[in-house]
C-alpha cells in the first residue's frame, strides 16, 4: 500500500489566537515580542490576534507549537489549535456579506 505523503489529512495548519494586555509599556513590549516571534517562525496574520502557519506534517506542527510554548508572554490568554488541511479547506470566509477566497498558502520547501 502506498502512502501519499502530502495528503490533506497529514498536512496541518497551526492556529494561534491570543489576547495579551497592552495597557502598560511593558505589556505592549511583551505583546509585540510575542507577535514578532510568531512572524519570525513563519506564521502569518489571519486576523488581528489570530496567526496561522502551514506545516507539512503533525510532527512539524509540534515543533512550532513547542517553540510557541517556550516564548509565551507573562500575561494574557493564548490558544493553539492544529487542524488538518482538509478541515482548513472547509472554512468559509466572509468580508462583510461578500464571500472571500481562502488565504494563499506560502510556498515552503522541505529538505530531507
N, C-alpha and C positions, 0 to 999 in steps of 0.2 A: 504494500500500500504506500503510495507516495504522499508525502505531506507537503502541502502548499505553505511555504514559509511565510509568505506575505498575504495571508487571508484576513478577511475583515473581522474575524473573531480573535485573532492573535495580535494584530496591530492595536495599540492602545492610545487613548488620549488621557492626559493628566490635567485635571482642572483644579485650580487653587482659587478659593474665594476667601476674602478676608474683610474684617472691619477693625482697623487699627486706629486708636485715638490719635488726634493731631492737634490737641489743644495747646500744648507747650512746644517750645523749640526742640526739646529733647525727643518728644513723641514724634514730631514731624520728621526729624532726622532719622529716627528708627523706622518709620513708615517708608520713607524714601529709600533707605538702605535695603529694606525687605523687597520693595518693588524692583530696585536695580539688580538685586541678587537673582530674582526671577528672570529678568530680561537677559542677564549675562548667561543664564543657564538655558537659554533658548525658548523661553516662554514668550508668548505674545498676548497683548491685552485684548480681551474679548469684550469686556465692559469695564467700567472704571475700576472695580475691585475684584475682577474675575480675570484670571490669566490661564491660557491653555498651552499645552505642549504636546506635539505628536511624538509618539515613541514606537519603535519598530517591534517591541515585544513587552510582555509583562515584566520580564527581568530588567529591561532597560527603564521601564517606568519606575520600578522600585529604586533604582539608582538615583533618579531625580527626586523621588519622594524623600529618600533618606537625606539628600542634600538640602531639601527644604527644611526638614525637621532639625537639622543642625544649625540653621540660620533663622529660626523663629524669633520674632521680636519679644521683648519682655512683657508687653501688654497687648491686648487685642484678641480677637477671635479669628482663627484660621481654620478653614476646612479644605480637605484634599479628597478628591474622588477620582477614580480611574474608570473609564468607560471604554468599551470596545469601539473600533472604527465603525462597526455595524450599527451600534447604538447611536453614535455621533451622527451617522448618516441619516438617522430617522428624526433628527432635531428639526423643528420648524422655526424659522426666524422671521421676525416682522419688524419693519421700521414704520411705526405708526400702524396704518392699516395695510400698507403695501408689503407684500412678501419679498423677502430679501434672499439673495443667494448665500450659500454656505461660505465661511471664510476660506481663503486659499490655503492649501497645505504647503508649507515651505518645503523645498526640496532638501533632503538630508541624505548624505552618503553614509553608509555603514561599512566600516572597514573591518575585515576579519583578521 
